[in-house]
Amino acid sequence: MKMKKLIACCGLDCELCDAYIATIKNDDALREQIAEKWRTQYGVDEITAEMINCTGCRLEGAKIGHCTECEIRICVQKKGYGTCAECAEIETCPKVGSIHKVVPEARKNLVGA
């Protein structure tokens, strides 16, 4: 089975991400709604609509702030992998494990159902 390009390094589905959707639709009203939601959800007043731009974790182009700094993405790139699925440490890695604990679908995206 070939993995979709919009599956992030950790297994999250970028196509379902609000920032990706707003970017692809070039929807400024949606960007403002997302910024407001994330300001409340994450308690970060500095999130602005202008920051809501991302073309996906593993594709060229804009990245939302935390994606450029994501230690999982950085680790995968340093090791020369496409995703965490290629890493022998996936079962014991605390970085990706913390994502998979909260979003089990991400793990399924990497290793199959």
GROMACS elastic network, one bead per residue, 0.5 to 0.9 nm:
[ bonds ]
;  ai    aj funct       b0    kb
    1   112     6  0.88383   500
    3     6     6  0.84487   500
    3     7     6  0.73050   500
    3   109     6  0.79498   500
    3   110     6  0.78724   500
    4     7     6  0.57884   500
    4    13     6  0.88347   500
    5     8     6  0.79162   500
    5    14     6  0.89720   500
    5    56     6  0.85262   500
    5    57     6  0.89682   500
    5    58     6  0.69569   500
    5    59     6  0.74396   500
    6    12     6  0.85383   500
    6    13     6  0.61850   500
    6    14     6  0.52108   500
    6    15     6  0.62134   500
    6    55     6  0.87149   500
    6    56     6  0.59434   500
    6    57     6  0.70946   500
    6    58     6  0.68471   500
    6    59     6  0.75325   500
    7    10     6  0.78314   500
    7    11     6  0.54689   500
    7    12     6  0.57131   500
    7    14     6  0.57436   500
    7    15     6  0.78180   500
    7    56     6  0.79640   500
    7    57     6  0.74979   500
    7    58     6  0.75806   500
    7    83     6  0.83999   500
    7   106     6  0.84417   500
    7   109     6  0.72733   500
    7   110     6  0.81603   500
    8    11     6  0.50112   500
    8    12     6  0.51839   500
    8    13     6  0.61735   500
    8    14     6  0.62392   500
    8    56     6  0.71061   500
    8    57     6  0.50443   500
    8    58     6  0.61029   500
    8    73     6  0.80109   500
    8    82     6  0.88295   500
    8    83     6  0.70423   500
    8   106     6  0.86386   500
    9    12     6  0.75024   500
    9    57     6  0.68971   500
    9    58     6  0.69585   500
    9    72     6  0.69369   500
    9    73     6  0.56882   500
    9    76     6  0.67537   500
    9    77     6  0.88746   500
    9    81     6  0.86069   500
    9    82     6  0.65595   500
    9    84     6  0.57426   500
    9    85     6  0.82137   500
    9   110     6  0.85989   500
   10    72     6  0.66398   500
   10    73     6  0.73857   500
   10    76     6  0.88114   500
   10    83     6  0.63627   500
   10    84     6  0.58033   500
   10    85     6  0.81533   500
   10    95     6  0.89830   500
   10    96     6  0.59584   500
   10    97     6  0.89883   500
   10    99     6  0.73637   500
   10   100     6  0.81339   500
   10   106     6  0.67127   500
   10   107     6  0.75577   500
   10   109     6  0.88840   500
   10   110     6  0.76361   500
   11    14     6  0.88208   500
   11    83     6  0.74068   500
   11    84     6  0.76804   500
   11    85     6  0.83550   500
   11    96     6  0.87895   500
   11    99     6  0.87037   500
   11   100     6  0.83008   500
   11   105     6  0.77337   500
   11   107     6  0.57700   500
   11   108     6  0.75500   500
   11   109     6  0.53459   500
   11   110     6  0.53449   500
   11   111     6  0.88694   500
   12    15     6  0.88919   500
   12    16     6  0.84371   500
   12    17     6  0.86440   500
   12    99     6  0.84631   500
   12   100     6  0.89396   500
   12   103     6  0.78600   500
   12   105     6  0.74800   500
   12   107     6  0.80113   500
   12   109     6  0.73167   500
   12   110     6  0.87755   500
   13    16     6  0.56846   500
   13    17     6  0.70793   500
   13    56     6  0.88561   500
   13   105     6  0.87079   500
   13   106     6  0.70791   500
   13   109     6  0.77332   500
   14    17     6  0.51023   500
   14    18     6  0.85861   500
   14    19     6  0.87083   500
   14    20     6  0.64846   500
   14    21     6  0.86240   500
   14    54     6  0.89952   500
   14    55     6  0.82391   500
   14    56     6  0.55144   500
   14    57     6  0.70219   500
   15    18     6  0.83018   500
   15    20     6  0.64128   500
   15    21     6  0.68103   500
   15    56     6  0.77342   500
   16    19     6  0.88045   500
   16    20     6  0.74498   500
   16    21     6  0.71765   500
   17    20     6  0.53006   500
   17    21     6  0.62893   500
   17    22     6  0.87345   500
   17    56     6  0.87174   500
   18    21     6  0.51258   500
   18    22     6  0.61541   500
   18    23     6  0.85418   500
   18    30     6  0.84299   500
   18    31     6  0.83204   500
   18    34     6  0.68262   500
   18    52     6  0.85395   500
   19    22     6  0.52217   500
   19    23     6  0.61094   500
   19    24     6  0.86452   500
   19    30     6  0.88369   500
   19    31     6  0.72313   500
   19    34     6  0.73941   500
   19    51     6  0.89300   500
   19    52     6  0.53300   500
   19    53     6  0.57822   500
   19    54     6  0.57918   500
   19    55     6  0.83127   500
   19    56     6  0.89745   500
   19    63     6  0.89958   500
   19    64     6  0.72316   500
   20    23     6  0.50810   500
   20    24     6  0.61130   500
   20    25     6  0.85097   500
   20    52     6  0.81552   500
   20    53     6  0.67201   500
   20    54     6  0.50505   500
   20    55     6  0.56707   500
   20    56     6  0.64360   500
   20    63     6  0.89396   500
   20    64     6  0.87500   500
   21    24     6  0.52658   500
   21    25     6  0.60877   500
   21    26     6  0.82400   500
   21    27     6  0.84608   500
   21    30     6  0.87108   500
   21    54     6  0.84922   500
   21    55     6  0.87752   500
   22    25     6  0.51784   500
   22    26     6  0.56301   500
   22    27     6  0.52219   500
   22    28     6  0.73287   500
   22    29     6  0.86366   500
   22    30     6  0.58814   500
   22    31     6  0.58289   500
   22    34     6  0.85134   500
   22    52     6  0.73445   500
   22    53     6  0.72483   500
   22    54     6  0.83923   500
   23    27     6  0.68110   500
   23    28     6  0.86731   500
   23    31     6  0.80483   500
   23    52     6  0.72071   500
   23    53     6  0.51863   500
   23    54     6  0.60416   500
   23    55     6  0.68373   500
   23    62     6  0.89382   500
   24    27     6  0.79574   500
   24    53     6  0.87102   500
   24    54     6  0.83763   500
   24    55     6  0.73667   500
   25    28     6  0.88235   500
   25    30     6  0.89494   500
   26    30     6  0.86389   500
   26    31     6  0.85202   500
   26    53     6  0.88536   500
   27    30     6  0.53339   500
   27    31     6  0.62993   500
   27    32     6  0.88842   500
   28    32     6  0.62731   500
   28    33     6  0.86807   500
   28    49     6  0.72062   500
   28    50     6  0.83813   500
   28    52     6  0.89796   500
   29    32     6  0.51850   500
   29    33     6  0.63509   500
   29    34     6  0.87157   500
   29    49     6  0.84399   500
   30    34     6  0.61026   500
   30    35     6  0.85047   500
   30    49     6  0.84074   500
   31    34     6  0.51249   500
   31    35     6  0.60714   500
   31    36     6  0.86151   500
   31    48     6  0.82306   500
   31    50     6  0.74154   500
   31    51     6  0.83011   500
   31    52     6  0.57144   500
   31    53     6  0.82201   500
   32    35     6  0.50565   500
   32    36     6  0.61829   500
   32    37     6  0.85565   500
   32    48     6  0.71760   500
   32    50     6  0.82009   500
   32    52     6  0.82500   500
   33    36     6  0.52186   500
   33    37     6  0.61467   500
   33    38     6  0.86156   500
   33    49     6  0.78848   500
   34    38     6  0.59855   500
   34    39     6  0.83861   500
   34    48     6  0.88538   500
   34    49     6  0.73573   500
   34    52     6  0.75989   500
   35    38     6  0.51656   500
   35    39     6  0.59500   500
   35    40     6  0.85953   500
   35    47     6  0.56999   500
   35    48     6  0.54044   500
   35    49     6  0.52729   500
   35    50     6  0.86318   500
   35    51     6  0.80077   500
   35    52     6  0.70382   500
   36    39     6  0.51148   500
   36    40     6  0.63502   500
   36    41     6  0.85245   500
   36    45     6  0.87949   500
   36    47     6  0.77599   500
   36    48     6  0.78268   500
   36    49     6  0.81635   500
   37    40     6  0.53407   500
   37    41     6  0.59263   500
   37    42     6  0.84082   500
   38    42     6  0.55602   500
   38    43     6  0.74899   500
   38    44     6  0.74385   500
   38    45     6  0.88462   500
   38    47     6  0.72097   500
   39    42     6  0.55995   500
   39    43     6  0.52669   500
   39    45     6  0.53106   500
   39    46     6  0.73703   500
   39    47     6  0.58948   500
   39    48     6  0.83502   500
   40    43     6  0.51382   500
   40    44     6  0.71083   500
   40    45     6  0.78821   500
   41    44     6  0.81102   500
   42    45     6  0.86933   500
   44    47     6  0.62340   500
   45    48     6  0.82028   500
   47    50     6  0.83689   500
   47    51     6  0.66689   500
   47    52     6  0.83301   500
   48    51     6  0.53816   500
   48    52     6  0.71480   500
   49    52     6  0.53812   500
   49    53     6  0.85515   500
   50    53     6  0.72954   500
   51    54     6  0.88541   500
   51    64     6  0.65758   500
   51    65     6  0.73609   500
   52    63     6  0.85501   500
   52    64     6  0.61463   500
   52    65     6  0.85597   500
   53    62     6  0.59320   500
   53    63     6  0.61905   500
   53    64     6  0.56240   500
   53    65     6  0.88725   500
   54    57     6  0.78965   500
   54    61     6  0.71947   500
   54    64     6  0.51463   500
   54    65     6  0.88754   500
   54    67     6  0.85777   500
   55    58     6  0.85024   500
   55    59     6  0.65258   500
   55    60     6  0.71628   500
   55    61     6  0.57069   500
   55    62     6  0.55587   500
   55    63     6  0.63164   500
   55    64     6  0.85661   500
   56    59     6  0.55457   500
   56    60     6  0.78325   500
   56    61     6  0.78745   500
   56    62     6  0.78706   500
   56    63     6  0.68586   500
   56    64     6  0.88271   500
   56    67     6  0.87876   500
   57    60     6  0.82341   500
   57    63     6  0.70791   500
   57    67     6  0.67677   500
   57    68     6  0.84168   500
   57    73     6  0.76354   500
   58    73     6  0.84334   500
   58    82     6  0.76530   500
   58    83     6  0.86461   500
   59    62     6  0.88365   500
   60    63     6  0.87056   500
   63    66     6  0.79911   500
   63    67     6  0.58584   500
   63    68     6  0.59801   500
   64    67     6  0.54757   500
   64    68     6  0.67986   500
   65    68     6  0.56499   500
   65    69     6  0.68597   500
   65    70     6  0.88013   500
   66    69     6  0.51473   500
   66    70     6  0.57767   500
   67    71     6  0.86584   500
   67    73     6  0.75014   500
   68    71     6  0.87639   500
   68    73     6  0.79289   500
   68    74     6  0.81810   500
   69    72     6  0.88177   500
   69    73     6  0.78763   500
   69    74     6  0.73448   500
   70    73     6  0.53297   500
   70    74     6  0.62078   500
   70    75     6  0.85861   500
   71    75     6  0.59383   500
   71    76     6  0.85469   500
   71    95     6  0.76488   500
   72    75     6  0.50782   500
   72    76     6  0.61935   500
   72    77     6  0.86141   500
   72    84     6  0.80222   500
   72    95     6  0.64061   500
   72    96     6  0.65736   500
   73    76     6  0.51791   500
   73    77     6  0.61808   500
   73    78     6  0.86037   500
   73    83     6  0.80732   500
   73    84     6  0.87145   500
   74    77     6  0.51708   500
   74    78     6  0.61048   500
   74    79     6  0.86584   500
   75    78     6  0.51193   500
   75    79     6  0.62478   500
   75    80     6  0.86135   500
   75    81     6  0.87637   500
   75    84     6  0.87732   500
   76    79     6  0.52430   500
   76    80     6  0.61984   500
   76    81     6  0.52509   500
   76    82     6  0.66891   500
   76    83     6  0.60846   500
   76    84     6  0.63311   500
   76    86     6  0.88452   500
   76    87     6  0.82590   500
   77    81     6  0.60145   500
   77    82     6  0.73655   500
   77    83     6  0.84791   500
   78    81     6  0.77888   500
   79    87     6  0.84788   500
   81    84     6  0.71710   500
   81    85     6  0.84522   500
   81    86     6  0.62132   500
   81    87     6  0.75527   500
   82    85     6  0.80396   500
   82    86     6  0.72220   500
   83    86     6  0.60863   500
   83    87     6  0.77957   500
   83   110     6  0.76026   500
   84    87     6  0.53023   500
   84    88     6  0.85408   500
   84    89     6  0.83813   500
   84    90     6  0.62097   500
   84    96     6  0.76600   500
   84   110     6  0.74239   500
   85    88     6  0.79538   500
   85    90     6  0.66300   500
   85   107     6  0.86540   500
   85   110     6  0.54412   500
   85   111     6  0.63909   500
   86    89     6  0.88477   500
   86    90     6  0.80324   500
   86   110     6  0.89935   500
   87    90     6  0.56243   500
   87    91     6  0.89576   500
   88    91     6  0.75723   500
   88    92     6  0.88837   500
   89    92     6  0.55370   500
   89    93     6  0.56387   500
   90    93     6  0.52870   500
   90    94     6  0.86684   500
   90    96     6  0.71988   500
   90    97     6  0.76968   500
   91    94     6  0.87514   500
   91    96     6  0.88663   500
   91    97     6  0.75586   500
   92    95     6  0.89954   500
   92    96     6  0.87365   500
   92    97     6  0.72155   500
   93    96     6  0.58683   500
   93    97     6  0.57518   500
   93    98     6  0.85527   500
   94    98     6  0.59590   500
   94    99     6  0.88455   500
   95    98     6  0.56433   500
   95    99     6  0.72428   500
   96    99     6  0.52592   500
   96   100     6  0.63031   500
   96   101     6  0.86657   500
   96   107     6  0.87853   500
   97   101     6  0.59947   500
   97   102     6  0.87230   500
   97   107     6  0.87147   500
   98   101     6  0.52587   500
   98   102     6  0.66870   500
   98   103     6  0.86939   500
   99   102     6  0.53865   500
   99   103     6  0.58569   500
   99   104     6  0.77412   500
   99   106     6  0.75303   500
   99   107     6  0.84275   500
  100   105     6  0.73754   500
  100   106     6  0.59612   500
  100   107     6  0.55906   500
  100   108     6  0.88823   500
  101   104     6  0.59148   500
  101   107     6  0.88544   500
  103   106     6  0.57100   500
  103   107     6  0.76381   500
  104   107     6  0.54345   500
  104   108     6  0.66675   500
  104   109     6  0.88913   500
  105   109     6  0.61631   500
  105   110     6  0.88085   500
  105   113     6  0.86795   500
  106   109     6  0.50598   500
  106   110     6  0.66226   500
  106   111     6  0.89582   500
  107   110     6  0.52009   500
  107   111     6  0.62034   500
  107   112     6  0.76878   500
  107   113     6  0.85815   500
  108   111     6  0.52801   500
  108   113     6  0.50983   500
  109   112     6  0.57715   500
  109   113     6  0.75867   500
  110   113     6  0.89292   500
